[in-house]
Amino acid sequence: MRLLWLLARRDLAQAWASGGLWLPVAFLLLVASLYPFAVGPDAALLARTGGGMLWIAALLASLLPVDRLIAPDRDAGILDQIALRGIGEEMVVLARLIAHWLGFGPPLMIATLPAAALLKLDGGTIWMLELGLLVGTPALAALGLLVATLTAGLRSSGALAGLLALPLAVPLLIFGAGTLGDGSGAALKFLAAASLLLVALTPFAGGAAIRAGRE
């Protein structure tokens, strides 16, 4: 556990130093600010569609740092140095997953509050939106990291990772947006199941992808 925390802290410190932690927050707030100009100032329309729009913005924001998750360390040989010290690739991917989520998940949930105010969302919708993001952002982080491991070393890896991740993220988007109008809680349960599955699979699939890229 100490090794896991040290690796995650290193990745989080690198993201902080590069300024990458602020990109998803700035992107979400910018989209929320521009959306009323696109659909008009009608408060009822904004309240009805704003929650789904914020889920789309959260999905796209999670993909912004994808090209910096694996490729820079791979190109610099840092992943090889870590492997030579006997640290498994699965441990590296798990630590990076924790750091990636801490870097964009909680800040994104905080930024959602002023964004929701701009979109005239009521208290109940905001509560369900925050709960859905709490459950769903680990899945978005896992999906982004997984495609980053698969595309590391390829030309235009950032664009390719986005093209791969967007179709795979459609179920998360459906369940996440579905939580806003689902009184039974079924959409939230499906979202939690998908999130748990992605978080559990990503360290193993990502570790295998890193080993395959090295070979």
N, CA, C and O of each residue as an XYZ file, in Angstrom:
860
protein
N       0.829     -1.211      0.000
C       0.000      0.000      0.000
C       0.866      1.265      0.000
O       0.525      2.268     -0.626
N       1.990      1.193      0.715
C       2.870      2.376      0.742
C       3.452      2.648     -0.637
O       3.539      3.798     -1.068
N       3.852      1.576     -1.330
C       4.380      1.736     -2.683
C       3.318      2.296     -3.617
O       3.607      3.156     -4.449
N       2.095      1.810     -3.481
C       0.997      2.300     -4.311
C       0.778      3.792     -4.093
O       0.592      4.549     -5.046
N       0.802      4.204     -2.833
C       0.591      5.609     -2.528
C       1.739      6.469     -3.049
O       1.507      7.575     -3.535
N       2.972      5.975     -2.953
C       4.124      6.738     -3.447
C       4.031      6.950     -4.958
O       4.300      8.044     -5.452
N       3.653      5.909     -5.681
C       3.514      6.037     -7.130
C       2.379      6.998     -7.487
O       2.522      7.837     -8.376
N       1.243      6.867     -6.780
C       0.111      7.750     -7.055
C       0.448      9.199     -6.730
O       0.059     10.113     -7.457
N       1.176      9.405     -5.633
C       1.549     10.773     -5.253
C       2.492     11.384     -6.284
O       2.390     12.568     -6.603
N       3.404     10.576     -6.800
C       4.311     11.066     -7.836
C       3.537     11.489     -9.082
O       3.786     12.558     -9.638
N       2.601     10.650     -9.518
C       1.819     10.973    -10.713
C       0.967     12.211    -10.498
O       0.821     13.035    -11.400
N       0.402     12.343     -9.298
C      -0.434     13.503     -9.005
C       0.399     14.777     -8.958
O      -0.041     15.830     -9.420
N       1.601     14.680     -8.401
C       2.484     15.852     -8.351
C       2.902     16.282     -9.753
O       3.000     17.477    -10.030
N       3.149     15.325    -10.633
C       3.496     15.657    -12.014
C       2.337     16.353    -12.716
O       2.540     17.328    -13.441
N       1.127     15.856    -12.503
C      -0.040     16.477    -13.130
C      -0.247     17.897    -12.601
O      -0.622     18.797    -13.353
N      -0.003     18.090    -11.318
C      -0.140     19.429    -10.722
C       0.904     20.384    -11.298
O       0.596     21.531    -11.624
N       2.143     19.900    -11.419
C       3.218     20.759    -11.922
C       2.998     21.152    -13.379
O       3.362     22.255    -13.789
N       2.407     20.258    -14.156
C       2.183     20.548    -15.570
C       0.925     21.382    -15.817
O       0.690     21.840    -16.936
N       0.126     21.576    -14.780
C      -1.111     22.338    -14.941
C      -2.259     21.543    -15.513
O      -3.319     22.097    -15.807
N      -2.057     20.244    -15.673
C      -3.102     19.418    -16.269
C      -4.335     19.240    -15.401
O      -5.400     18.881    -15.903
N      -4.202     19.488    -14.090
C      -5.350     19.314    -13.194
C      -6.440     20.340    -13.464
O      -7.613     20.091    -13.187
N      -6.061     21.486    -14.003
C      -7.047     22.556    -14.182
C      -7.762     22.485    -15.523
O      -8.800     23.122    -15.702
N      -7.225     21.721    -16.465
C      -7.837     21.666    -17.787
C      -9.272     21.134    -17.766
O     -10.147     21.763    -18.361
N      -9.558     19.987    -17.099
C     -10.942     19.506    -17.082
C     -11.905     20.492    -16.422
O     -13.032     20.668    -16.884
N     -11.453     21.140    -15.333
C     -12.314     22.104    -14.643
C     -12.610     23.294    -15.545
O     -13.759     23.717    -15.668
N     -11.568     23.835    -16.177
C     -11.755     24.975    -17.068
C     -12.645     24.604    -18.250
O     -13.476     25.400    -18.686
N     -12.465     23.391    -18.764
C     -13.276     22.953    -19.898
C     -14.749     22.853    -19.510
O     -15.618     23.322    -20.245
N     -15.033     22.244    -18.360
C     -16.422     22.094    -17.916
C     -17.087     23.455    -17.725
O     -18.213     23.662    -18.178
N     -16.406     24.376    -17.063
C     -16.984     25.692    -16.813
C     -17.162     26.470    -18.110
O     -18.129     27.217    -18.258
N     -16.246     26.302    -19.041
C     -16.370     26.996    -20.328
C     -17.569     26.477    -21.110
O     -18.321     27.260    -21.691
N     -17.748     25.161    -21.125
C     -18.892     24.584    -21.836
C     -20.202     25.029    -21.191
O     -21.153     25.379    -21.889
N     -20.252     25.015    -19.851
C     -21.466     25.445    -19.149
C     -21.758     26.915    -19.407
O     -22.923     27.311    -19.447
N     -20.723     27.732    -19.583
C     -20.921     29.154    -19.855
C     -21.424     29.393    -21.276
O     -22.212     30.307    -21.514
N     -20.968     28.571    -22.214
C     -21.346     28.765    -23.615
C     -22.688     28.131    -23.966
O     -23.355     28.574    -24.902
N     -23.088     27.107    -23.229
C     -24.309     26.373    -23.574
C     -25.549     27.268    -23.609
O     -26.345     27.132    -24.537
N     -25.758     28.179    -22.647
C     -26.941     29.049    -22.734
C     -26.955     29.925    -23.982
O     -28.031     30.279    -24.465
N     -25.794     30.280    -24.512
C     -25.760     31.059    -25.746
C     -26.229     30.239    -26.937
O     -26.746     30.786    -27.911
N     -26.043     28.901    -26.855
C     -26.416     28.037    -27.973
C     -27.902     27.720    -27.990
O     -28.508     27.653    -29.059
N     -28.504     27.521    -26.803
C     -29.910     27.098    -26.752
C     -30.849     28.216    -26.329
O     -32.068     28.062    -26.400
N     -30.292     29.344    -25.889
C     -31.134     30.448    -25.460
C     -31.241     30.528    -23.953
O     -30.837     29.604    -23.247
N     -31.787     31.639    -23.451
C     -31.829     31.865    -22.001
C     -33.034     31.250    -21.294
O     -33.252     31.523    -20.114
N     -33.815     30.433    -21.981
C     -35.017     29.853    -21.376
C     -34.620     28.970    -20.195
O     -33.955     27.950    -20.373
N     -35.029     29.364    -18.992
C     -34.624     28.644    -17.777
C     -35.155     27.214    -17.764
O     -34.457     26.302    -17.320
N     -36.381     27.005    -18.244
C     -36.963     25.662    -18.241
C     -36.192     24.735    -19.177
O     -35.948     23.575    -18.845
N     -35.810     25.246    -20.342
C     -35.050     24.434    -21.295
C     -33.663     24.117    -20.749
O     -33.186     22.990    -20.881
N     -33.017     25.101    -20.139
C     -31.696     24.864    -19.562
C     -31.767     23.831    -18.445
O     -30.906     22.956    -18.354
N     -32.790     23.924    -17.592
C     -32.931     22.980    -16.485
C     -33.210     21.571    -16.987
O     -32.782     20.590    -16.377
N     -33.938     21.474    -18.114
C     -34.296     20.159    -18.642
C     -33.130     19.478    -19.345
O     -33.017     18.253    -19.303
N     -32.274     20.244    -19.981
C     -31.195     19.657    -20.786
C     -29.809     19.850    -20.173
O     -28.848     19.221    -20.615
N     -29.694     20.701    -19.173
C     -28.369     21.035    -18.642
C     -27.653     19.874    -17.987
O     -26.434     19.755    -18.111
N     -28.386     19.009    -17.289
C     -27.745     17.882    -16.620
C     -27.078     16.934    -17.603
O     -25.940     16.514    -17.391
N     -27.776     16.598    -18.671
C     -27.184     15.733    -19.690
C     -25.991     16.375    -20.361
O     -25.003     15.706    -20.664
N     -26.085     17.695    -20.596
C     -24.958     18.395    -21.207
C     -23.731     18.351    -20.303
O     -22.611     18.208    -20.793
N     -23.927     18.473    -18.987
C     -22.799     18.413    -18.068
C     -22.162     17.027    -18.057
O     -20.952     16.910    -17.866
N     -22.943     15.994    -18.255
C     -22.376     14.653    -18.346
C     -21.517     14.513    -19.591
O     -20.452     13.897    -19.545
N     -21.970     15.080    -20.707
C     -21.168     15.054    -21.930
C     -19.873     15.830    -21.710
O     -18.800     15.382    -22.116
N     -19.972     16.994    -21.066
C     -18.780     17.803    -20.788
C     -17.821     17.057    -19.871
O     -16.607     17.120    -20.069
N     -18.348     16.348    -18.866
C     -17.486     15.580    -17.962
C     -16.767     14.462    -18.712
O     -15.586     14.210    -18.477
N     -17.480     13.797    -19.613
C     -16.859     12.741    -20.413
C     -15.720     13.294    -21.262
O     -14.629     12.726    -21.283
N     -15.969     14.399    -21.960
C     -14.931     14.981    -22.809
C     -13.776     15.531    -21.973
O     -12.616     15.443    -22.374
N     -14.100     16.100    -20.805
C     -13.039     16.630    -19.939
C     -12.119     15.529    -19.440
O     -10.921     15.752    -19.266
N     -12.665     14.351    -19.209
C     -11.834     13.244    -18.724
C     -10.828     12.778    -19.764
O      -9.839     12.130    -19.420
N     -11.069     13.100    -21.036
C     -10.172     12.664    -22.103
C      -9.067     13.670    -22.390
O      -8.136     13.359    -23.134
N      -9.146     14.865    -21.820
C      -8.152     15.894    -22.126
C      -6.727     15.480    -21.770
O      -5.818     15.720    -22.564
N      -6.493     14.864    -20.600
C      -5.095     14.519    -20.263
C      -4.665     13.134    -20.719
O      -3.632     12.642    -20.265
N      -5.423     12.487    -21.602
C      -5.132     11.099    -21.955
C      -3.743     10.938    -22.560
O      -3.045      9.972    -22.252
N      -3.330     11.880    -23.423
C      -2.036     11.726    -24.087
C      -0.858     11.932    -23.153
O       0.284     11.696    -23.547
N      -1.112     12.374    -21.905
C      -0.028     12.579    -20.944
C      -0.017     11.520    -19.839
O       0.802     11.600    -18.924
N      -0.902     10.543    -19.908
C      -1.002      9.569    -18.828
C       0.092      8.503    -18.896
O       0.660      8.137    -17.867
N       0.389      8.010    -20.076
C       1.324      6.900    -20.238
C       2.474      7.250    -21.179
O       3.631      6.958    -20.874
N       2.176      7.862    -22.301
C       3.163      8.057    -23.364
C       4.437      8.781    -22.915
O       5.526      8.325    -23.265
N       4.360      9.897    -22.148
C       5.617     10.569    -21.764
C       6.548      9.688    -20.947
O       7.751      9.666    -21.205
N       6.017      8.958    -19.962
C       6.858      8.074    -19.152
C       7.382      6.906    -19.972
O       8.501      6.441    -19.752
N       6.585      6.433    -20.911
C       7.045      5.339    -21.773
C       8.177      5.809    -22.665
O       9.181      5.111    -22.809
N       8.034      6.975    -23.263
C       9.066      7.483    -24.165
C      10.360      7.837    -23.419
O      11.455      7.718    -23.968
N      10.218      8.273    -22.166
C      11.401      8.642    -21.377
C      12.073      7.447    -20.710
O      13.130      7.594    -20.095
N      11.469      6.267    -20.826
C      12.055      5.073    -20.225
C      11.750      4.903    -18.751
O      12.311      4.018    -18.104
N      10.871      5.734    -18.207
C      10.566      5.643    -16.776
C       9.842      4.342    -16.461
O      10.100      3.727    -15.426
N       8.947      3.916    -17.335
C       8.238      2.656    -17.097
C       9.202      1.476    -17.093
O       9.016      0.527    -16.331
N      10.229      1.526    -17.935
C      11.220      0.456    -17.948
C      12.034      0.451    -16.652
O      12.342     -0.612    -16.113
N      12.380      1.640    -16.156
C      13.136      1.725    -14.900
C      12.315      1.180    -13.737
O      12.845      0.497    -12.861
N      11.018      1.487    -13.735
C      10.141      0.979    -12.670
C      10.062     -0.539    -12.740
O      10.081     -1.212    -11.709
N       9.972     -1.087    -13.964
C       9.896     -2.533    -14.126
C      11.184     -3.207    -13.667
O      11.142     -4.295    -13.093
N      12.332     -2.569    -13.916
C      13.610     -3.143    -13.493
C      13.725     -3.230    -11.976
O      14.480     -4.051    -11.456
N      12.990     -2.399    -11.277
C      12.987     -2.441     -9.812
C      12.018     -3.470     -9.260
O      11.827     -3.563     -8.048
N      11.407     -4.240    -10.144
C      10.532     -5.313     -9.706
C       9.103     -4.892     -9.421
O       8.348     -5.643     -8.803
N       8.725     -3.712     -9.859
C       7.351     -3.235     -9.650
C       6.527     -3.628    -10.868
O       6.883     -3.289    -11.997
N       5.432     -4.338    -10.644
C       4.611     -4.819    -11.743
C       3.877     -3.700    -12.459
O       3.566     -2.663    -11.873
N       3.611     -3.924    -13.720
C       2.887     -2.931    -14.504
C       1.476     -2.700    -13.979
O       0.938     -1.598    -14.082
N       0.879     -3.752    -13.413
C      -0.465     -3.594    -12.848
C      -0.466     -2.592    -11.699
O      -1.397     -1.799    -11.556
N       0.589     -2.634    -10.880
C       0.706     -1.680     -9.780
C       0.867     -0.261    -10.313
O       0.294      0.681     -9.765
N       1.640     -0.109    -11.374
C       1.846      1.212    -11.980
C       0.535      1.757    -12.518
O       0.204      2.922    -12.300
N      -0.211      0.915    -13.220
C      -1.486      1.365    -13.802
C      -2.493      1.694    -12.705
O      -3.228      2.676    -12.816
N      -2.535      0.883    -11.645
C      -3.459      1.159    -10.550
C      -3.127      2.486     -9.875
O      -4.025      3.272     -9.572
N      -1.836      2.739     -9.639
C      -1.434      4.012     -9.038
C      -1.795      5.179     -9.939
O      -2.254      6.220     -9.467
N      -1.586      5.002    -11.240
C      -1.920      6.081    -12.178
C      -3.426      6.293    -12.250
O      -3.884      7.420    -12.435
N      -4.194      5.226    -12.106
C      -5.650      5.351    -12.096
C      -6.109      6.169    -10.895
O      -6.966      7.043    -11.024
N      -5.540      5.885     -9.730
C      -5.893      6.637     -8.527
C      -5.530      8.112     -8.698
O      -6.325      8.996     -8.379
N      -4.317      8.368     -9.206
C      -3.879      9.750     -9.391
C      -4.729     10.463    -10.434
O      -5.076     11.632    -10.263
N      -5.064      9.765    -11.514
C      -5.885     10.372    -12.569
C      -7.261     10.742    -12.041
O      -7.775     11.821    -12.336
N      -7.864      9.839    -11.251
C      -9.189     10.163    -10.727
C      -9.119     11.312     -9.726
O      -9.953     12.217     -9.762
N      -8.128     11.283     -8.829
C      -7.998     12.373     -7.858
C      -7.739     13.701     -8.562
O      -8.119     14.760     -8.061
N      -7.092     13.640     -9.725
C      -6.754     14.864    -10.438
C      -7.916     15.509    -11.159
O      -7.919     16.722    -11.373
N      -8.924     14.698    -11.545
C     -10.024     15.327    -12.274
C     -11.411     15.039    -11.678
O     -12.343     15.810    -11.910
N     -11.564     13.957    -10.924
C     -12.886     13.610    -10.398
C     -13.428     14.598     -9.370
O     -14.428     15.264     -9.641
N     -12.794     14.716     -8.185
C     -13.292     15.681     -7.192
C     -13.300     17.132     -7.681
O     -14.280     17.833     -7.430
N     -12.240     17.625     -8.379
C     -12.336     19.000     -8.892
C     -13.504     19.196     -9.858
O     -14.139     20.251     -9.873
N     -13.779     18.165    -10.665
C     -14.890     18.265    -11.604
C     -16.222     18.331    -10.864
O     -17.128     19.058    -11.273
N     -16.339     17.576     -9.783
C     -17.584     17.607     -8.999
C     -17.776     18.967     -8.344
O     -18.901     19.456     -8.238
N     -16.681     19.581     -7.904
C     -16.782     20.924     -7.320
C     -17.154     21.946     -8.387
O     -17.986     22.821     -8.151
N     -16.535     21.833     -9.561
C     -16.832     22.769    -10.649
C     -18.250     22.608    -11.162
O     -18.797     23.529    -11.770
N     -18.854     21.450    -10.926
C     -20.227     21.227    -11.378
C     -21.209     22.133    -10.647
O     -22.260     22.466    -11.195
N     -20.892     22.534     -9.427
C     -21.828     23.369     -8.651
C     -22.046     24.732     -9.304
O     -23.198     25.091     -9.543
N     -20.998     25.515     -9.609
C     -21.262     26.766    -10.325
C     -21.799     26.537    -11.728
O     -22.590     27.338    -12.225
N     -21.375     25.443    -12.378
C     -21.905     25.153    -13.712
C     -23.399     24.867    -13.649
O     -24.152     25.299    -14.522
N     -23.833     24.141    -12.617
C     -25.262     23.864    -12.457
C     -26.047     25.137    -12.192
O     -27.184     25.272    -12.646
N     -25.449     26.075    -11.458
C     -26.125     27.353    -11.217
C     -26.304     28.130    -12.519
O     -27.331     28.780    -12.717
N     -25.324     28.069    -13.397
C     -25.437     28.746    -14.693
C     -26.551     28.152    -15.535
O     -27.163     28.847    -16.346
N     -26.814     26.867    -15.343
C     -27.817     26.170    -16.145
C     -29.172     26.073    -15.451
O     -30.072     25.393    -15.944
N     -29.325     26.741    -14.322
C     -30.608     26.817    -13.614
C     -31.106     25.449    -13.148
O     -32.311     25.199    -13.161
N     -30.203     24.564    -12.739
C     -30.616     23.258    -12.252
C     -31.126     23.364    -10.826
O     -30.596     24.138    -10.029
N     -32.153     22.591    -10.502
C     -32.698     22.629     -9.145
C     -31.867     21.759     -8.214
O     -30.973     21.032     -8.648
N     -32.179     21.846     -6.927
C     -31.386     21.150     -5.922
C     -31.394     19.639     -6.080
O     -30.361     18.994     -5.905
N     -32.544     19.069     -6.407
C     -32.624     17.623     -6.581
C     -31.796     17.126     -7.747
O     -31.144     16.086     -7.657
N     -31.821     17.869     -8.841
C     -31.028     17.489    -10.014
C     -29.541     17.592     -9.715
O     -28.754     16.737    -10.120
N     -29.162     18.656     -8.995
C     -27.749     18.820     -8.640
C     -27.282     17.670     -7.755
O     -26.181     17.151     -7.935
N     -28.117     17.275     -6.805
C     -27.756     16.174     -5.917
C     -27.543     14.878     -6.707
O     -26.555     14.175     -6.493
N     -28.469     14.564     -7.618
C     -28.328     13.350     -8.411
C     -27.148     13.446     -9.378
O     -26.487     12.448     -9.665
N     -26.894     14.649     -9.875
C     -25.746     14.841    -10.766
C     -24.433     14.589    -10.027
O     -23.541     13.917    -10.545
N     -24.322     15.129     -8.823
C     -23.112     14.927     -8.036
C     -22.945     13.461     -7.644
O     -21.835     12.929     -7.681
N     -24.036     12.812     -7.273
C     -23.962     11.400     -6.906
C     -23.555     10.552     -8.103
O     -22.739      9.638     -7.984
N     -24.135     10.867     -9.261
C     -23.770     10.139    -10.468
C     -22.317     10.338    -10.845
O     -21.651      9.389    -11.261
N     -21.808     11.563    -10.707
C     -20.400     11.821    -11.013
C     -19.480     11.122    -10.020
O     -18.409     10.646    -10.398
N     -19.884     11.056     -8.759
C     -19.086     10.351     -7.761
C     -18.935      8.879     -8.133
O     -17.867      8.291     -7.960
N     -20.005      8.297     -8.641
C     -19.974      6.888     -9.028
C     -19.332      6.700    -10.399
O     -18.626      5.717    -10.624
N     -19.573      7.637    -11.316
C     -19.175      7.442    -12.700
C     -17.791      7.933    -13.064
O     -17.186      7.414    -14.002
N     -17.262      8.933    -12.340
C     -15.946      9.454    -12.727
C     -14.816      8.424    -12.571
O     -13.870      8.475    -13.357
N     -14.856      7.499    -11.610
C     -13.819      6.452    -11.621
C     -13.840      5.633    -12.912
O     -12.788      5.233    -13.413
N     -15.028      5.384    -13.447
C     -15.116      4.652    -14.716
C     -14.555      5.471    -15.863
O     -13.869      4.930    -16.730
N     -14.835      6.773    -15.881
C     -14.281      7.629    -16.924
C     -12.759      7.670    -16.836
O     -12.072      7.636    -17.857
N     -12.231      7.744    -15.607
C     -10.777      7.734    -15.423
C     -10.181      6.406    -15.884
O      -9.143      6.386    -16.544
N     -10.833      5.304    -15.539
C     -10.331      3.986    -15.930
C     -10.355      3.821    -17.440
O      -9.410      3.291    -18.024
N     -11.426      4.268    -18.072
C     -11.534      4.132    -19.523
C     -10.471      4.972    -20.228
O      -9.844      4.509    -21.181
N     -10.270      6.203    -19.763
C      -9.252      7.049    -20.360
C      -7.857      6.458    -20.205
O      -7.057      6.493    -21.139
N      -7.566      5.917    -19.029
C      -6.248      5.319    -18.790
C      -6.063      4.059    -19.621
O      -4.970      3.800    -20.125
N      -7.117      3.281    -19.765
C      -7.015      2.042    -20.534
C      -6.682      2.328    -21.996
O      -5.799      1.689    -22.567
N      -7.379      3.276    -22.598
C      -7.083      3.585    -24.002
C      -5.716      4.264    -24.118
O      -5.067      4.158    -25.159
N      -5.269      4.959    -23.070
C      -3.933      5.558    -23.095
C      -2.855      4.473    -23.143
O      -1.861      4.626    -23.852
N      -3.040      3.385    -22.402
C      -2.066      2.289    -22.444
C      -2.087      1.577    -23.795
O      -1.056      1.088    -24.257
N      -3.253      1.520    -24.422
C      -3.365      0.833    -25.702
C      -2.773      1.641    -26.847
O      -2.291      1.071    -27.825
N      -2.806      2.966    -26.731
C      -2.362      3.825    -27.832
C      -0.991      4.449    -27.589
O      -0.492      5.163    -28.458
N      -0.370      4.205    -26.443
C       0.941      4.796    -26.147
C       1.955      4.349    -27.192
O       2.036      3.168    -27.529
N       2.724      5.303    -27.697
C       3.724      4.999    -28.704
C       3.236      5.143    -30.120
O       4.040      5.103    -31.051
N       1.917      5.312    -30.319
C       1.388      5.488    -31.662
C       1.363      6.962    -32.032
O       1.271      7.824    -31.158
N       1.445      7.249    -33.312
C       1.378      8.623    -33.770
C      -0.033      9.162    -33.551
O      -1.014      8.456    -33.785
N      -0.133     10.420    -33.099
C      -1.417     11.065    -32.797
C      -2.207     10.235    -31.789
O      -3.403      9.996    -31.954
N      -1.510      9.806    -30.745
C      -2.144      8.919    -29.766
C      -3.299      9.587    -29.037
O      -4.270      8.920    -28.678
N      -3.210     10.912    -28.810
C      -4.293     11.588    -28.104
C      -5.588     11.552    -28.874
O      -6.637     11.235    -28.313
N      -5.531     11.874    -30.167
C      -6.736     11.842    -30.996
C      -7.262     10.419    -31.136
O      -8.471     10.189    -31.090
N      -6.351      9.468    -31.308
C      -6.767      8.072    -31.445
C      -7.410      7.567    -30.163
O      -8.398      6.834    -30.210
N      -6.856      7.955    -29.017
C      -7.440      7.541    -27.737
C      -8.858      8.080    -27.587
O      -9.745      7.379    -27.100
N      -9.071      9.329    -28.007
C     -10.415      9.890    -27.945
C     -11.393      9.142    -28.825
O     -12.529      8.892    -28.422
N     -10.958      8.778    -30.035
C     -11.829      8.037    -30.940
C     -12.173      6.660    -30.396
O     -13.278      6.161    -30.612
N     -11.232      6.045    -29.691
C     -11.498      4.738    -29.091
C     -12.400      4.842    -27.866
O     -13.278      4.006    -27.652
N     -12.168      5.886    -27.063
C     -12.869      5.975    -25.788
C     -14.325      6.411    -25.948
O     -15.189      5.939    -25.208
N     -14.609      7.291    -26.887
C     -15.960      7.842    -26.991
C     -17.027      6.770    -27.243
O     -18.049      6.782    -26.557
N     -16.841      5.848    -28.190
C     -17.878      4.807    -28.344
C     -18.016      3.922    -27.109
O     -19.123      3.521    -26.749
N     -16.884      3.616    -26.457
C     -16.942      2.760    -25.273
C     -17.600      3.448    -24.092
O     -18.112      2.790    -23.187
N     -17.586      4.791    -24.104
C     -18.153      5.549    -22.993
C     -19.651      5.785    -23.134
O     -20.274      6.336    -22.227
N     -20.238      5.380    -24.253
C     -21.675      5.626    -24.461
C     -22.534      5.018    -23.353
O     -23.437      5.700    -22.868
N     -22.300      3.754    -22.920
C     -23.111      3.230    -21.808
C     -22.982      4.061    -20.535
O     -23.970      4.278    -19.835
N     -21.771      4.527    -20.231
C     -21.592      5.367    -19.043
C     -22.387      6.655    -19.177
O     -22.992      7.119    -18.210
N     -22.388      7.232    -20.365
C     -23.143      8.460    -20.601
C     -24.644      8.217    -20.471
O     -25.361      9.037    -19.898
N     -25.113      7.102    -20.998
C     -26.545      6.782    -20.918
C     -26.975      6.581    -19.470
O     -27.980      7.141    -19.030
N     -26.206      5.774    -18.728
C     -26.567      5.523    -17.336
C     -26.395      6.781    -16.485
O     -27.211      7.052    -15.605
N     -25.333      7.549    -16.747
C     -25.109      8.761    -15.963
C     -26.202      9.777    -16.155
O     -26.739     10.306    -15.181
N     -26.543     10.061    -17.407
C     -27.627     11.002    -17.666
C     -28.967     10.432    -17.219
O     -29.871     11.173    -16.834
N     -29.087      9.087    -17.274
C     -30.337      8.460    -16.851
C     -30.611      8.596    -15.369
O     -31.767      8.543    -14.950
N     -29.561      8.772    -14.557
C     -29.782      8.936    -13.115
C     -30.558     10.213    -12.790
O     -31.189     10.306    -11.737
N     -30.511     11.204    -13.699
C     -31.144     12.489    -13.410
C     -32.666     12.412    -13.440
O     -33.345     13.209    -12.792
N     -33.205     11.445    -14.199
C     -34.657     11.351    -14.280
C     -35.200     10.006    -13.865
O     -36.363      9.704    -14.130
N     -34.385      9.189    -13.220
C     -34.776      7.834    -12.833
C     -35.040      7.791    -11.336
O     -34.104      7.800    -10.537
N     -36.301      7.743    -10.958
C     -36.633      7.708     -9.544
C     -36.393      6.363     -8.889
O     -36.319      6.280     -7.663
N     -36.269      5.289     -9.694
C     -36.093      3.955     -9.122
C     -34.653      3.673     -8.718
O     -34.402      2.767     -7.924
N     -33.709      4.432     -9.249
C     -32.303      4.203     -8.944
C     -31.653      3.125     -9.776
O     -30.500      2.770     -9.532
N     -32.377      2.587    -10.770
C     -31.812      1.517    -11.598
C     -30.617      2.010    -12.410
O     -29.617      1.303    -12.537
N     -30.716      3.222    -12.961
C     -29.613      3.753    -13.774
C     -28.355      3.922    -12.928
O     -27.249      3.665    -13.403
N     -28.516      4.350    -11.684
C     -27.359      4.520    -10.806
C     -26.712      3.176    -10.498
O     -25.488      3.083    -10.413
N     -27.513      2.144    -10.333
C     -26.970      0.811    -10.066
C     -26.204      0.281    -11.276
O     -25.132     -0.305    -11.126
N     -26.750      0.484    -12.469
C     -26.032      0.068    -13.678
C     -24.731      0.853    -13.832
O     -23.706      0.298    -14.226
N     -24.780      2.144    -13.520
C     -23.574      2.970    -13.597
C     -22.524      2.480    -12.605
O     -21.341      2.409    -12.937
N     -22.949      2.143    -11.393
C     -22.018      1.637    -10.384
C     -21.408      0.312    -10.813
O     -20.216      0.081    -10.612
N     -22.223     -0.564    -11.407
C     -21.703     -1.848    -11.872
C     -20.682     -1.666    -12.989
O     -19.636     -2.316    -12.987
N     -20.980     -0.785    -13.945
C     -20.049     -0.523    -15.037
C     -18.757      0.101    -14.511
O     -17.666     -0.230    -14.975
N     -18.889      1.003    -13.542
C     -17.719      1.651    -12.973
C     -16.844      0.643    -12.241
O     -15.623      0.651    -12.397
N     -17.456     -0.216    -11.451
C     -16.700     -1.236    -10.721
C     -15.983     -2.182    -11.672
O     -14.835     -2.556    -11.433
N     -16.660     -2.571    -12.754
C     -16.061     -3.479    -13.728
C     -14.845     -2.840    -14.406
O     -13.803     -3.480    -14.543
N     -14.978     -1.589    -14.827
C     -13.871     -0.917    -15.504
C     -12.685     -0.699    -14.567
O     -11.535     -0.897    -14.960
N     -12.962     -0.295    -13.338
C     -11.880     -0.063    -12.373
C     -11.163     -1.368    -12.051
O      -9.946     -1.370    -11.866
N     -11.886     -2.464    -11.983
C     -11.269     -3.754    -11.669
C     -10.445     -4.290    -12.838
O      -9.408     -4.916    -12.619
N     -10.885     -4.059    -14.072
C     -10.214     -4.619    -15.234
C      -9.031     -3.787    -15.713
O      -8.078     -4.333    -16.268
N      -9.081     -2.478    -15.506
C      -8.071     -1.593    -16.093
C      -6.642     -1.906    -15.655
O      -5.764     -1.929    -16.518
N      -6.347     -2.148    -14.374
C      -4.950     -2.453    -14.012
C      -4.389     -3.668    -14.746
O      -3.229     -3.657    -15.159
N      -5.192     -4.708    -14.911
C      -4.708     -5.925    -15.567
C      -4.591     -5.738    -17.080
O      -3.585     -6.117    -17.680
N      -5.627     -5.151    -17.695
C      -5.573     -4.923    -19.136
C      -4.514     -3.874    -19.480
O      -3.783     -4.027    -20.458
N      -4.432     -2.819    -18.686
C      -3.439     -1.789    -18.934
C      -2.022     -2.299    -18.741
O      -1.132     -1.974    -19.527
N      -1.805     -3.103    -17.691
C      -0.491     -3.693    -17.473
C      -0.071     -4.593    -18.614
O       1.084     -4.566    -19.040
N      -1.014     -5.404    -19.119
C      -0.710     -6.263    -20.253
C      -0.391     -5.451    -21.494
O       0.489     -5.830    -22.267
N      -1.094     -4.329    -21.704
C      -0.835     -3.472    -22.863
C       0.557     -2.843    -22.771
O       1.245     -2.728    -23.785
N       0.980     -2.436    -21.581
C       2.316     -1.860    -21.415
C       3.394     -2.899    -21.709
O       4.385     -2.600    -22.376
N       3.200     -4.113    -21.213
C       4.179     -5.189    -21.482
C       4.237     -5.512    -22.979
O       5.316     -5.724    -23.532
N       3.090     -5.547    -23.615
C       3.052     -5.848    -25.044
C       3.744     -4.741    -25.843
O       4.432     -5.025    -26.824
N       3.568     -3.485    -25.431
C       4.234     -2.388    -26.108
C       5.733     -2.419    -25.923
O       6.475     -1.999    -26.812
N       6.196     -2.909    -24.782
C       7.637     -3.000    -24.528
C       8.265     -4.087    -25.383
O       9.408     -3.957    -25.821
N       7.535     -5.138    -25.615
C       8.069     -6.259    -26.385
C       8.008     -6.000    -27.883
O       8.420     -6.850    -28.673
